[in-house]
Amino acid sequence: MTETITIGGDLVVNRLGFGAMRLCGEDIWGEPDDPENARAVLRRAVELGVQLIDTADAYGPEVNERQIADALHPYPDDVVIATKGSGTRPSRKQWEVDGRPEHLREACEASLRRLRLERIDLYQLHGPDDNVPIEESVGALADLQREGKIRHIGVSNVDEDELARAQSVARIVSVQNEYNVADRTSESVVRTCERDGLVFLPYFPIGAGWRAATPTGAVDRVAEKHGVTRQQVALAWLLHHSPATLPIPGTSSLEHLEENVAAASLTLDDDDLAALG
């Protein structure tokens, strides 16, 4: 990988990250059946040039952050660990949100311990809490930033209005929303990130790949033309679609990891991009 992107003005990383969530057990709950494989995938990602690893305290819960520390600590100087708080997991099937400032402080400090860090380079609000104004949640992160526990603040699962409100109380450097060639609900947020110099981290970035993507089957046709997988086309499209994107595909497979990273070298021509829309 040779193309880079800058987060917050001072973190320069290769433009394809790794989402570590799928290294947990089934339903993103508990330990995986093969813990050593999870560590091997993380190490191989870094060997392949991945410089941003995305996680959250809710993945496992807590398991994913410990996996990352076990596999990669002490971290290479050029590797950025991005984690998230406000997501909670009362049970295997439940995903809830707690955006109270006191919870976010506890969550951030616990993440610091699990990741074995003194400061988290990118700490993201996992999602707005309907019961707490987003200004209060982000304000708590700004307090932690002033204390030196967070380097940069990001937000996740937000619309344009929520992003603007977050920006009113702190400097936001990134947005992480679901986005791929088949689901472009966050298109306006992507364009806002371009305008404001924010990085956009699309999660489920290859969701389109296994669904054959567009109704016209364009992903299949482009994949056949280039002799690559649908997932690789979906990732390459994200990289071509906007200079603000930093895809974070996740997998527990070493083989799929290699394929995903190779997508960064796939060049789509004008005909491909026109077909994909």
N, C-alpha and C positions, 0 to 999 in steps of 0.2 A: 504494500500500500504506500502510495506516495502523496496523495492529496490530503491536506490537513485542514483543520478548522480551529478557530480560536474561541475559547469560552471565557467570557468575562474580561477579555483584553490581555490575559496573561497565561492562560492554560492552552497550549497548542497540542492538539492530539490528532492522530490519524482519523479520517472521516468515516470510519466504520467501527462502532463499538461492540460490546458484548453484553447482552441482557442475561444475568446469571440466574434468574428466577427458576428456570426449568431444571436446575441442578438439585432442587429439593425433591422430596418424595411425591407420591401421587397427590393431586389436588394442591400442589405447592404446600404440602403439609409434612412436617417431620423430615427425617433423614432419608436419602435415597437408598435403594437396595445395594448400590455399589459406591460407597463414599470415595474410594480411591479414584474411580473413574471421574467423579465430579472434580476432584482436585487436578486430575490430569487434563481435563478439558480447560480449566482455568489457566493452567500453566502453558498449554499449547496455544491458547488464544494470545497470550502475551508474546510467545515465541513468533507467532505469525504477524505481529505488529499491532495488535489491538492495544490501545492505550487508554480507553475508557471502559470501565466495568460498572454496570448499573445494577443496583440491588435495592432492597428496602427492608426495614425491620419486620415488616409483615410477612415476608417470604420465609416460610418455615413453620411458624414465625421464629425469627432470630437465627434459624439454621443457616440461611444463605450468607449472612454477614460472617458467621464463624467459618464457613467453608472458604470464603475468600481470604480471610486472614490465615487460616491453616495452610492454604495453597501458595499464597503470594507474599506474605509478610516475612522479612522486611521488603516493602514494595520498591520496585524499580523507580528511579527518580522521575521517569517520564510517564508513569501510570497514574491515572486519575480514578479514584474510587468515588462513585456517585451513589448516595443512598437517599432514602426517603422516610419521612415520618408523617403521622396522622392516620395511617391505615392501621386497623386492628383486626385480630382474628380470634373472636371468642370461641370458635370451633372450626373444624375442618371445612365446613361448607359456608361459613359466614365471613363476609368481608364488610367491615364497618369503618367509620371515620370518627376520629376524635381530634378536633382541631383546637382544643383548649390550650392556652399558653402553658399551663402547668404540665399537661401531658406531653407537649412538644419538647419542653425542656428535659423531662425525664427520658423521653425517647431518644433525643439527640445524645445525651450523655451516655445512655446505654449502648447506642451504636458506636460511639467513640471507644468504649471498652471492648466491645466484641471485635471491632475492626483493628484494634490496637493502634489507634491514631490519636494524636493530640489535637488535630484539626481536620475536619472533613472538607475536602476541596469543593464538592458540590453537594449541598443538602437541599432536597426538594420537599415541598409540601405535597404529600401523596394525593391529596384531594381536598377540596373545600368541605367544611362541615356546615350543614344547613343550620345548625344551632349556634354557630359562632361566626361572626363577621370575618371575612377573609383578612380584613385589615388587622384584626387582633391576632390571628394565627401567624401571618407573615411578620407582624410586629415582634412576636416572640422569637422568630428566627433572626430578625435584625438585632435583637438584644444578644442572642448567642453569637452572632457575627461580631458584634462589638467586643465581646469577651474573648474573641480569638478561637472559638470552638468551630466556627463555620467560616470557610473562605468565601464561597459564593452561594447565592440563594437561587433556587429554581422553583417552579410550580408545575403541577401535573393535573390533568383532567379538568382544565379550565376553559371557559369560553372567553371571548374578547373582553367582555365587561369585567369578568373576574380578574383577568390579567391586568387590566388597567387599574383596578382597585388595588391589586397587589403592588403594582409599580408606584402607587401613590405613597406607600409607606416604606419601601425598600428598593434597592437596585436589584432587579430580576435579570438573570443572565440566560435563563433557559426555560423552555416549556416542554413537557413530556405528555403527549396525548396519543390516543390511538389514531393511526393514520396509515393508509396503504393505497395501492393502486385501485382497489375496489371500494374502499371506504374513505371518502374525502370530506367527511363532515367537518373536519378542522381546517379546511382550506384557507378560510379567512384568518385563522390564527397563524398558519404558516406564513401568510403574507405580512401579517403584523410583525412577526419575528424578523422577517427580512428587513422591514422598514426600520425597526428599532435596534437592529444589530444583535438580536437574541439567537441562540442556537435552538433548533427544534429537534427534539428526540422522539421520532415516531415509534411507539411501541406496537406490538403485533405487526411489524413492518412487512413480513412475508405472509400475513394472513391470507392475502389474495393468492399466493402461490399454490396452496393446496386446495383452493376452491375454484381453480381454473380462471379466477379473476373476472375480467370484464364479460358482459353478456355476449359479446361478439367473439369471444375466444382469442382475443388479440394476444394475450400473454402466451398462450400455447403456440401461436404462429411465430411469434418473435423468438421464443425459446427454440423451436425447431430450426428456424433460420440460422441461429448462432450455435446450435449444438450444445445448448446449456439447459439447465433445469428452469422450471417456472419460478421457483424461489429465487434463483439468481437474477432472473429478469425483473422480478418485483423489487429486489434490492437495488439493482442498477437504475430502475426507474426513479426511485426515491432520490438517489444521488444526482440524477440529471434534472429532476423536476424543480428543485430549489437549492440554491447555494447555502441555505440555512440548515438543511437537514443533516442529522448525524444518526443514521439508523443504528438500532441496538438489537439485532437479531439474537435470539437465544436458542440453545439446543443443549441436550445432554450427550450428543453423539459427536465423537471426534471427526467422523467422516463428514457429517453435515456442517460442522464448524469449518472445515477446510473449504467446503463448497461455498459457504456464506462469505468467507473472507475473499475467495476468488472473484466474487461478484463485483468487488471494487475495481477490478481490472476490465470489466465488460463495458465496451463502448456501444451505446445505442445511437443509431443514425437518425436523421430527420424522419425517415419513413417509419421507423420503429416508434418514435415518440408521437408521431401523428396517429398511429394505430392505437397506441395506449391511451391517448388523450391527455 
